[in-house]
Amino acid sequence: MSYKLPELGLNPSSTSAGTNPGSFAKAGKIAPGTEGRWTFASPDTPGMPEPSDKTAWDFLPAGWTTEELQTGEVVSASGQVVFRQADDSLRSVSFPADFEPITQLESARVGIITAEMERVAERETHLSPAQVRDEVAAGRMVIPANKVHLQHQLDPMCIGRASKTKVNANMGASPVSSGTDEEIEKLKWAEKWGADTVMDLSTGGDIDGCRKALIENSNVPIGTVPIYSMIIGRKLYDLNMEIILESLQHQAAQGVDYFTIHAGVLHEHLQYVKERLIGIVSRGGSLLAKWMIDHDDENPMYTGWEQICDVMREYDVTFSIGDGLRPGGLADATDQAQLAELCTLGELTERAWRKGVQVMVEGPGHVPLDQIEYNMKLQRTICHGAPFYVLGPLVTDIFPGYDHITSCIGATSAGYHGASMLCYVTPKEHLGLPKKDDVKQGCVAYKIAAHSADVALGIPGTRDQDDELTKARAALNWEKHFELSFDPDIARAYHDEDLDVDTDFCAMCGHDWCSVRISKEIVQFASGKEDDYKWDKAKVSDALTEEQKEILEKRGVLSPEEVHKLASKTKKAVGAEENKASCHSDYVDGETAKEIHKNVEVVELETK
Amino acid sequence: MSYKLPELGLNPSSTSAGTNPGSFAKAGKIAPGTEGRWTFASPDTPGMPEPSDKTAWDFLPAGWTTEELQTGEVVSASGQVVFRQADDSLRSVSFPADFEPITQLESARVGIITAEMERVAERETHLSPAQVRDEVAAGRMVIPANKVHLQHQLDPMCIGRASKTKVNANMGASPVSSGTDEEIEKLKWAEKWGADTVMDLSTGGDIDGCRKALIENSNVPIGTVPIYSMIIGRKLYDLNMEIILESLQHQAAQGVDYFTIHAGVLHEHLQYVKERLIGIVSRGGSLLAKWMIDHDDENPMYTGWEQICDVMREYDVTFSIGDGLRPGGLADATDQAQLAELCTLGELTERAWRKGVQVMVEGPGHVPLDQIEYNMKLQRTICHGAPFYVLGPLVTDIFPGYDHITSCIGATSAGYHGASMLCYVTPKEHLGLPKKDDVKQGCVAYKIAAHSADVALGIPGTRDQDDELTKARAALNWEKHFELSFDPDIARAYHDEDLDVDTDFCAMCGHDWCSVRISKEIVQFASGKEDDYKWDKAKVSDALTEEQKEILEKRGVLSPEEVHKLASKTKKAVGAEENKASCHSDYVDGETAKEIHKNVEVVELETK
């Protein structure tokens, strides 16, 4: 008498953004015509703007031309190349005979696969070096790699929707913090917790020395907001083009990989800010707005854009065009001020491409969940696919103290709908300065967002770890379960808090109620029977490590004595195997395991 | 030279689910034809199943008929009513002359607005009592209110997509916990942190006494999973219809408001479980699967469904039809096993409605973000709009220790795409038993999800608090900012950790860099000038409360001495106003405020 499943297709198919089967691909349900594709996008809800029909190829410098050829030969000559693109088509490019490529974009345009592109393709296992080059040439991908930083420890990486979603962590010295050593420690901490780039937002202390040290010690790209240094020790009113260029030149020469520059806030936009609930929340944006009002003049970053490009090109510094008018509250989201600036960001993207400079674009902020897809796809249209680097967005304003959570919800959606990099938010947002643990909490929340977006988009390989962990979990192999976890220490500590034996149940349900154990025991199910995860006997877990001990001490659930006991276990101290032939074994049988844990909060069920 | 905004409409318009302007409505952009509507839905991505054209009105008991009339009079007679629905249409219903309504559904069907519906309409400020009644009659809303619990402290509430998204918190005693008093403490804690219902998942201790005490002390509906009590002290194999009905009768008579019953796992579904990575993760589901394999017989909950309905009807206990085959890992999501069970849940929904019993349906689990919309809308089709009560879903498997976050991301999306209630997940998921703080973390993460879904859907009034807080924030009125926050203690503690003065900047940026202060000072902007939030002078904050002190002690950022200092401030102890006429004032001028905080980590910028 069972109900018949209606004739239903599995999930949306074609969209104006092209076909993407998303995570369904893993199940073998590849939508027709999508094999071998390397762009990833969510299907469009009706009403989304159409993607642009232009790319960076449409914004070449004066004196350049390009066309895609149906037939022809590969050519490499002075002032002309014809090269084979990753999809096997031929592209011809003509340029001034004396041209020498400097930036990754310029190299890509003349068909060169740089060492950095090779390295990026190693790290993005689903992309070939030629695909990387083509994405960079199209302007859909950037490789932020200042020539100077490359001489230190930078490990080249990319930002772009064809690649995995990236995470940025912010840090920065203040006038009274201990400065450089502390910042390097925070850098290493953020790298450990998965940050793909780091921004140095210092406004005090030994700013220059600190920036230099961060660049020299960093494996990840370093971004800055140069307007800070331009103003420290000066009056805002005195800011002019000379100061701007000098400051950018200095930081570029140090090795900064990308600059946030708020050139998109124009004088004519300020009228749209009037009725906003919370005006301008960007530091750079508010300072430039003030400058424009005081001078009654246009934003100098906007008018001097080409001069700025020249400085950046010399070192291959990437633009991160700032969103000075991003909304600081749900009420201001997707309003005229924000969208007007976005149009200017589109114009600035085109102008930067004409100068051969790599570009990514920054985005909001605070946006209700239902407006996120539209925000992402509007940027994709207006900026012709240039990577979108978004802050959050927060999907509600009323949970200060928890804004790493309110914003990682929006960030996951943003990544799924098109953003390429997510700027983290910590629990201290809106309230004060992030501390070391806040940096970690922000990083973890954003790795969750980035990874979940990758899985949703169906980026090949990204769900492998989830599936392996699920198999380990199904097999009740706790060691492998934790090994495969993003934060093995917290997983192990939380588990051992209730039960320090690895066996075929945990404290959540106890032996008799464990559905995973039951599933494993049902002969007909494959669940839990994966060869790689088989184990033999229940085992007392190792003594807690220092990190795990700290975690439990901080949680305050167990008493200090109980934590100490877990942290100082030795094989002898366990004494669980008094009656077995081999003394002092870590292994326990099922009965002993149950006996051991009777003293902790475990659900027991008598089914005999 | 500014770029022109392309001709773009603001967000998607009509969909097969009807028009819903979502959060854009707040901006005054109401889509035509939607005035007065009280259903909320996200626009459909192409490929979504069409909503059902049936409702609970299509599944009346034998001997009942109904029709909607174009013209006529209101009638109330034996065996017939004609009543005016909320949309002004007339509905005629005929039924056996001796019929007496018991459940909310039955009352609604004969046009009655019960006291509980009135109370629900008070709490759902955008709904009228008639709208509530009509949603209940259509089966799209339930009011879980056992007649016995109504005699205690239950404050009637509803679950259904026309109303605000609800949150459930799980708790439950084990064989060795202290039992009843501790569970009541957890209940009150969960209520404080916003749980709309609570499930008692006890499997040990004084189960019966504990359940009774919870019901007697609870303002919120209490749900249970009765199969637990059916099996404790027995062999699973011995489970039969008599035991099942006796157990349900007992719990219904105690006052339980809703039962999770895994009647949807059928013998023929088990073949689909074979290749799953993690089999069956539902306790009830795995036990019934085992029972069916051992007996080689059909699920007795399924075959005995009508007898179960009779028991529930007597007290108006609501069904929460269990998802025994929900996926326990991304790899198993939206698979044949899950969808086959969903079809059965649709059938069971229809059968329950034919018995006059209220129904909600349970859902997954672990689902990649891109599959969530489809999961929600498939259930909407198959279950004819019955409320969907989902667990998470988690959008990635690899972050144990953080599963309140991995799952609240999915839960927000689920609510936006159609789910009516979200079952929380705590940081201890997959690892052990949740402790008091884990309960709080789960509740907060899920209030974030529920509230953000409400805002995204454009449910009237739900964004008011966000906007008020934004205004307070823009005005730099910290007291009001924290008052309007969901967790004022954590917001205040995090702020004061760096700066214990309420003034026109905070420690994040310091005075000169504060964009919010700059926005407030720009005369042309409305930002920060709201009358209700004006303040006069900077003010030293009050001494930390006990809760705030605990928060900072636990964080471990400040030394115990520093925390103690903040917690023991008195007006005299501050000494900030030595030179002012009124001694011992809490108020400080701007200069003094800056002076005070020079000793904490605050960014200072010399712009003079």
Boltz contact constraints between the chains, C-beta under 6 A:
constraints:
  - contact:
      token1: [A, 3]
      token2: [B, 343]
      max_distance: 6.0
  - contact:
      token1: [A, 3]
      token2: [B, 344]
      max_distance: 6.0
  - contact:
      token1: [A, 3]
      token2: [B, 346]
      max_distance: 6.0
  - contact:
      token1: [A, 3]
      token2: [B, 347]
      max_distance: 6.0
  - contact:
      token1: [A, 5]
      token2: [B, 339]
      max_distance: 6.0
  - contact:
      token1: [A, 5]
      token2: [B, 343]
      max_distance: 6.0
  - contact:
      token1: [A, 8]
      token2: [B, 49]
      max_distance: 6.0
  - contact:
      token1: [A, 11]
      token2: [B, 47]
      max_distance: 6.0
  - contact:
      token1: [A, 11]
      token2: [B, 374]
      max_distance: 6.0
  - contact:
      token1: [A, 12]
      token2: [B, 45]
      max_distance: 6.0
  - contact:
      token1: [A, 12]
      token2: [B, 46]
      max_distance: 6.0
  - contact:
      token1: [A, 12]
      token2: [B, 47]
      max_distance: 6.0
  - contact:
      token1: [A, 13]
      token2: [B, 47]
      max_distance: 6.0
  - contact:
      token1: [A, 22]
      token2: [B, 370]
      max_distance: 6.0
  - contact:
      token1: [A, 23]
      token2: [B, 368]
      max_distance: 6.0
  - contact:
      token1: [A, 23]
      token2: [B, 370]
      max_distance: 6.0
  - contact:
      token1: [A, 43]
      token2: [B, 45]
      max_distance: 6.0
  - contact:
      token1: [A, 45]
      token2: [B, 12]
      max_distance: 6.0
  - contact:
      token1: [A, 45]
      token2: [B, 43]
      max_distance: 6.0
  - contact:
      token1: [A, 45]
      token2: [B, 45]
      max_distance: 6.0
  - contact:
      token1: [A, 46]
      token2: [B, 12]
      max_distance: 6.0
  - contact:
      token1: [A, 47]
      token2: [B, 9]
      max_distance: 6.0
  - contact:
      token1: [A, 47]
      token2: [B, 11]
      max_distance: 6.0
  - contact:
      token1: [A, 47]
      token2: [B, 12]
      max_distance: 6.0
  - contact:
      token1: [A, 47]
      token2: [B, 13]
      max_distance: 6.0
  - contact:
      token1: [A, 49]
      token2: [B, 8]
      max_distance: 6.0
  - contact:
      token1: [A, 174]
      token2: [B, 601]
      max_distance: 6.0
  - contact:
      token1: [A, 174]
      token2: [B, 603]
      max_distance: 6.0
  - contact:
      token1: [A, 175]
      token2: [B, 604]
      max_distance: 6.0
  - contact:
      token1: [A, 176]
      token2: [B, 601]
      max_distance: 6.0
  - contact:
      token1: [A, 177]
      token2: [B, 601]
      max_distance: 6.0
  - contact:
      token1: [A, 203]
      token2: [B, 603]
      max_distance: 6.0
  - contact:
      token1: [A, 204]
      token2: [B, 603]
      max_distance: 6.0
  - contact:
      token1: [A, 235]
      token2: [B, 607]
      max_distance: 6.0
  - contact:
      token1: [A, 236]
      token2: [B, 607]
      max_distance: 6.0
  - contact:
      token1: [A, 273]
      token2: [B, 525]
      max_distance: 6.0
  - contact:
      token1: [A, 274]
      token2: [B, 524]
      max_distance: 6.0
  - contact:
      token1: [A, 274]
      token2: [B, 525]
      max_distance: 6.0
  - contact:
      token1: [A, 275]
      token2: [B, 526]
      max_distance: 6.0
  - contact:
      token1: [A, 276]
      token2: [B, 527]
      max_distance: 6.0
  - contact:
      token1: [A, 277]
      token2: [B, 470]
      max_distance: 6.0
  - contact:
      token1: [A, 277]
      token2: [B, 471]
      max_distance: 6.0
  - contact:
      token1: [A, 277]
      token2: [B, 474]
      max_distance: 6.0
  - contact:
      token1: [A, 278]
      token2: [B, 470]
      max_distance: 6.0
  - contact:
      token1: [A, 278]
      token2: [B, 474]
      max_distance: 6.0
  - contact:
      token1: [A, 278]
      token2: [B, 527]
      max_distance: 6.0
  - contact:
      token1: [A, 279]
      token2: [B, 519]
      max_distance: 6.0
  - contact:
      token1: [A, 279]
      token2: [B, 525]
      max_distance: 6.0
  - contact:
      token1: [A, 279]
      token2: [B, 527]
      max_distance: 6.0
  - contact:
      token1: [A, 280]
      token2: [B, 515]
      max_distance: 6.0
  - contact:
      token1: [A, 280]
      token2: [B, 519]
      max_distance: 6.0
  - contact:
      token1: [A, 281]
      token2: [B, 515]
      max_distance: 6.0
  - contact:
      token1: [A, 282]
      token2: [B, 515]
      max_distance: 6.0
  - contact:
      token1: [A, 283]
      token2: [B, 513]
      max_distance: 6.0
  - contact:
      token1: [A, 283]
      token2: [B, 515]
      max_distance: 6.0
  - contact:
      token1: [A, 286]
      token2: [B, 515]
      max_distance: 6.0
  - contact:
      token1: [A, 286]
      token2: [B, 518]
      max_distance: 6.0
  - contact:
      token1: [A, 286]
      token2: [B, 519]
      max_distance: 6.0
  - contact:
      token1: [A, 290]
      token2: [B, 518]
      max_distance: 6.0
  - contact:
      token1: [A, 329]
      token2: [B, 470]
      max_distance: 6.0
  - contact:
      token1: [A, 330]
      token2: [B, 466]
      max_distance: 6.0
  - contact:
      token1: [A, 331]
      token2: [B, 467]
      max_distance: 6.0
  - contact:
      token1: [A, 331]
      token2: [B, 470]
      max_distance: 6.0
  - contact:
      token1: [A, 339]
      token2: [B, 5]
      max_distance: 6.0
  - contact:
      token1: [A, 343]
      token2: [B, 3]
      max_distance: 6.0
  - contact:
      token1: [A, 343]
      token2: [B, 5]
      max_distance: 6.0
  - contact:
      token1: [A, 344]
      token2: [B, 2]
      max_distance: 6.0
  - contact:
      token1: [A, 344]
      token2: [B, 3]
      max_distance: 6.0
  - contact:
      token1: [A, 346]
      token2: [B, 3]
      max_distance: 6.0
  - contact:
      token1: [A, 347]
      token2: [B, 3]
      max_distance: 6.0
  - contact:
      token1: [A, 368]
      token2: [B, 23]
      max_distance: 6.0
  - contact:
      token1: [A, 368]
      token2: [B, 455]
      max_distance: 6.0
  - contact:
      token1: [A, 368]
      token2: [B, 456]
      max_distance: 6.0
  - contact:
      token1: [A, 369]
      token2: [B, 416]
      max_distance: 6.0
  - contact:
      token1: [A, 369]
      token2: [B, 452]
      max_distance: 6.0
  - contact:
      token1: [A, 369]
      token2: [B, 456]
      max_distance: 6.0
  - contact:
      token1: [A, 370]
      token2: [B, 22]
      max_distance: 6.0
  - contact:
      token1: [A, 370]
      token2: [B, 23]
      max_distance: 6.0
  - contact:
      token1: [A, 370]
      token2: [B, 456]
      max_distance: 6.0
  - contact:
      token1: [A, 374]
      token2: [B, 11]
      max_distance: 6.0
  - contact:
      token1: [A, 395]
      token2: [B, 452]
      max_distance: 6.0
  - contact:
      token1: [A, 396]
      token2: [B, 451]
      max_distance: 6.0
  - contact:
      token1: [A, 396]
      token2: [B, 452]
      max_distance: 6.0
  - contact:
      token1: [A, 396]
      token2: [B, 466]
      max_distance: 6.0
  - contact:
      token1: [A, 397]
      token2: [B, 466]
      max_distance: 6.0
  - contact:
      token1: [A, 397]
      token2: [B, 469]
      max_distance: 6.0
  - contact:
      token1: [A, 397]
      token2: [B, 470]
      max_distance: 6.0
  - contact:
      token1: [A, 398]
      token2: [B, 465]
      max_distance: 6.0
  - contact:
      token1: [A, 398]
      token2: [B, 466]
      max_distance: 6.0
  - contact:
      token1: [A, 398]
      token2: [B, 469]
      max_distance: 6.0
  - contact:
      token1: [A, 398]
      token2: [B, 485]
      max_distance: 6.0
  - contact:
      token1: [A, 398]
      token2: [B, 486]
      max_distance: 6.0
  - contact:
      token1: [A, 399]
      token2: [B, 448]
      max_distance: 6.0
  - contact:
      token1: [A, 399]
      token2: [B, 486]
      max_distance: 6.0
  - contact:
      token1: [A, 400]
      token2: [B, 485]
      max_distance: 6.0
  - contact:
      token1: [A, 400]
      token2: [B, 491]
      max_distance: 6.0
  - contact:
      token1: [A, 401]
      token2: [B, 487]
      max_distance: 6.0
  - contact:
      token1: [A, 401]
      token2: [B, 490]
      max_distance: 6.0
  - contact:
      token1: [A, 401]
      token2: [B, 491]
      max_distance: 6.0
  - contact:
      token1: [A, 401]
      token2: [B, 494]
      max_distance: 6.0
  - contact:
      token1: [A, 402]
      token2: [B, 444]
      max_distance: 6.0
  - contact:
      token1: [A, 405]
      token2: [B, 405]
      max_distance: 6.0
  - contact:
      token1: [A, 405]
      token2: [B, 445]
      max_distance: 6.0
  - contact:
      token1: [A, 405]
      token2: [B, 448]
      max_distance: 6.0
  - contact:
      token1: [A, 406]
      token2: [B, 448]
      max_distance: 6.0
  - contact:
      token1: [A, 409]
      token2: [B, 409]
      max_distance: 6.0
  - contact:
      token1: [A, 409]
      token2: [B, 412]
      max_distance: 6.0
  - contact:
      token1: [A, 412]
      token2: [B, 409]
      max_distance: 6.0
  - contact:
      token1: [A, 416]
      token2: [B, 369]
      max_distance: 6.0
  - contact:
      token1: [A, 428]
      token2: [B, 494]
      max_distance: 6.0
  - contact:
      token1: [A, 431]
      token2: [B, 494]
      max_distance: 6.0
  - contact:
      token1: [A, 431]
      token2: [B, 495]
      max_distance: 6.0
  - contact:
      token1: [A, 432]
      token2: [B, 494]
      max_distance: 6.0
  - contact:
      token1: [A, 432]
      token2: [B, 495]
      max_distance: 6.0
  - contact:
      token1: [A, 432]
      token2: [B, 498]
      max_distance: 6.0
  - contact:
      token1: [A, 432]
      token2: [B, 506]
      max_distance: 6.0
  - contact:
      token1: [A, 432]
      token2: [B, 507]
      max_distance: 6.0
  - contact:
      token1: [A, 432]
      token2: [B, 508]
      max_distance: 6.0
  - contact:
      token1: [A, 433]
      token2: [B, 498]
      max_distance: 6.0
  - contact:
      token1: [A, 433]
      token2: [B, 507]
      max_distance: 6.0
  - contact:
      token1: [A, 433]
      token2: [B, 601]
      max_distance: 6.0
  - contact:
      token1: [A, 435]
      token2: [B, 557]
      max_distance: 6.0
  - contact:
      token1: [A, 444]
      token2: [B, 402]
      max_distance: 6.0
  - contact:
      token1: [A, 445]
      token2: [B, 405]
      max_distance: 6.0
  - contact:
      token1: [A, 448]
      token2: [B, 399]
      max_distance: 6.0
  - contact:
      token1: [A, 448]
      token2: [B, 405]
      max_distance: 6.0
  - contact:
      token1: [A, 448]
      token2: [B, 406]
      max_distance: 6.0
  - contact:
      token1: [A, 451]
      token2: [B, 396]
      max_distance: 6.0
  - contact:
      token1: [A, 452]
      token2: [B, 369]
      max_distance: 6.0
  - contact:
      token1: [A, 452]
      token2: [B, 395]
      max_distance: 6.0
  - contact:
      token1: [A, 452]
      token2: [B, 396]
      max_distance: 6.0
  - contact:
      token1: [A, 455]
      token2: [B, 368]
      max_distance: 6.0
  - contact:
      token1: [A, 456]
      token2: [B, 368]
      max_distance: 6.0
  - contact:
      token1: [A, 456]
      token2: [B, 369]
      max_distance: 6.0
  - contact:
      token1: [A, 456]
      token2: [B, 370]
      max_distance: 6.0
  - contact:
      token1: [A, 465]
      token2: [B, 398]
      max_distance: 6.0
  - contact:
      token1: [A, 466]
      token2: [B, 330]
      max_distance: 6.0
  - contact:
      token1: [A, 466]
      token2: [B, 396]
      max_distance: 6.0
  - contact:
      token1: [A, 466]
      token2: [B, 397]
      max_distance: 6.0
  - contact:
      token1: [A, 466]
      token2: [B, 398]
      max_distance: 6.0
  - contact:
      token1: [A, 467]
      token2: [B, 331]
      max_distance: 6.0
  - contact:
      token1: [A, 469]
      token2: [B, 397]
      max_distance: 6.0
  - contact:
      token1: [A, 469]
      token2: [B, 398]
      max_distance: 6.0
  - contact:
      token1: [A, 470]
      token2: [B, 277]
      max_distance: 6.0
  - contact:
      token1: [A, 470]
      token2: [B, 278]
      max_distance: 6.0
  - contact:
      token1: [A, 470]
      token2: [B, 329]
      max_distance: 6.0
  - contact:
      token1: [A, 470]
      token2: [B, 331]
      max_distance: 6.0
  - contact:
      token1: [A, 470]
      token2: [B, 397]
      max_distance: 6.0
  - contact:
      token1: [A, 471]
      token2: [B, 277]
      max_distance: 6.0
  - contact:
      token1: [A, 474]
      token2: [B, 277]
      max_distance: 6.0
  - contact:
      token1: [A, 474]
      token2: [B, 278]
      max_distance: 6.0
  - contact:
      token1: [A, 485]
      token2: [B, 398]
      max_distance: 6.0
  - contact:
      token1: [A, 485]
      token2: [B, 400]
      max_distance: 6.0
  - contact:
      token1: [A, 486]
      token2: [B, 398]
      max_distance: 6.0
  - contact:
      token1: [A, 486]
      token2: [B, 399]
      max_distance: 6.0
  - contact:
      token1: [A, 487]
      token2: [B, 401]
      max_distance: 6.0
  - contact:
      token1: [A, 490]
      token2: [B, 401]
      max_distance: 6.0
  - contact:
      token1: [A, 491]
      token2: [B, 400]
      max_distance: 6.0
  - contact:
      token1: [A, 491]
      token2: [B, 401]
      max_distance: 6.0
  - contact:
      token1: [A, 494]
      token2: [B, 401]
      max_distance: 6.0
  - contact:
      token1: [A, 494]
      token2: [B, 428]
      max_distance: 6.0
  - contact:
      token1: [A, 494]
      token2: [B, 431]
      max_distance: 6.0
  - contact:
      token1: [A, 494]
      token2: [B, 432]
      max_distance: 6.0
  - contact:
      token1: [A, 495]
      token2: [B, 431]
      max_distance: 6.0
  - contact:
      token1: [A, 495]
      token2: [B, 432]
      max_distance: 6.0
  - contact:
      token1: [A, 498]
      token2: [B, 432]
      max_distance: 6.0
  - contact:
      token1: [A, 498]
      token2: [B, 433]
      max_distance: 6.0
  - contact:
      token1: [A, 506]
      token2: [B, 432]
      max_distance: 6.0
  - contact:
      token1: [A, 507]
      token2: [B, 432]
      max_distance: 6.0
  - contact:
      token1: [A, 507]
      token2: [B, 433]
      max_distance: 6.0
  - contact:
      token1: [A, 508]
      token2: [B, 432]
      max_distance: 6.0
  - contact:
      token1: [A, 513]
      token2: [B, 283]
      max_distance: 6.0
  - contact:
      token1: [A, 515]
      token2: [B, 280]
      max_distance: 6.0
  - contact:
      token1: [A, 515]
      token2: [B, 281]
      max_distance: 6.0
  - contact:
      token1: [A, 515]
      token2: [B, 282]
      max_distance: 6.0
  - contact:
      token1: [A, 515]
      token2: [B, 283]
      max_distance: 6.0
  - contact:
      token1: [A, 515]
      token2: [B, 286]
      max_distance: 6.0
  - contact:
      token1: [A, 518]
      token2: [B, 286]
      max_distance: 6.0
  - contact:
      token1: [A, 518]
      token2: [B, 290]
      max_distance: 6.0
  - contact:
      token1: [A, 519]
      token2: [B, 279]
      max_distance: 6.0
  - contact:
      token1: [A, 519]
      token2: [B, 280]
      max_distance: 6.0
  - contact:
      token1: [A, 519]
      token2: [B, 286]
      max_distance: 6.0
  - contact:
      token1: [A, 524]
      token2: [B, 274]
      max_distance: 6.0
  - contact:
      token1: [A, 525]
      token2: [B, 273]
      max_distance: 6.0
  - contact:
      token1: [A, 525]
      token2: [B, 274]
      max_distance: 6.0
  - contact:
      token1: [A, 525]
      token2: [B, 279]
      max_distance: 6.0
  - contact:
      token1: [A, 526]
      token2: [B, 275]
      max_distance: 6.0
  - contact:
      token1: [A, 527]
      token2: [B, 276]
      max_distance: 6.0
  - contact:
      token1: [A, 527]
      token2: [B, 278]
      max_distance: 6.0
  - contact:
      token1: [A, 527]
      token2: [B, 279]
      max_distance: 6.0
  - contact:
      token1: [A, 557]
      token2: [B, 435]
      max_distance: 6.0
  - contact:
      token1: [A, 601]
      token2: [B, 174]
      max_distance: 6.0
  - contact:
      token1: [A, 601]
      token2: [B, 176]
      max_distance: 6.0
  - contact:
      token1: [A, 601]
      token2: [B, 177]
      max_distance: 6.0
  - contact:
      token1: [A, 601]
      token2: [B, 433]
      max_distance: 6.0
  - contact:
      token1: [A, 603]
      token2: [B, 174]
      max_distance: 6.0
  - contact:
      token1: [A, 603]
      token2: [B, 203]
      max_distance: 6.0
  - contact:
      token1: [A, 603]
      token2: [B, 204]
      max_distance: 6.0
  - contact:
      token1: [A, 604]
      token2: [B, 175]
      max_distance: 6.0
  - contact:
      token1: [A, 607]
      token2: [B, 235]
      max_distance: 6.0
  - contact:
      token1: [A, 607]
      token2: [B, 236]
      max_distance: 6.0
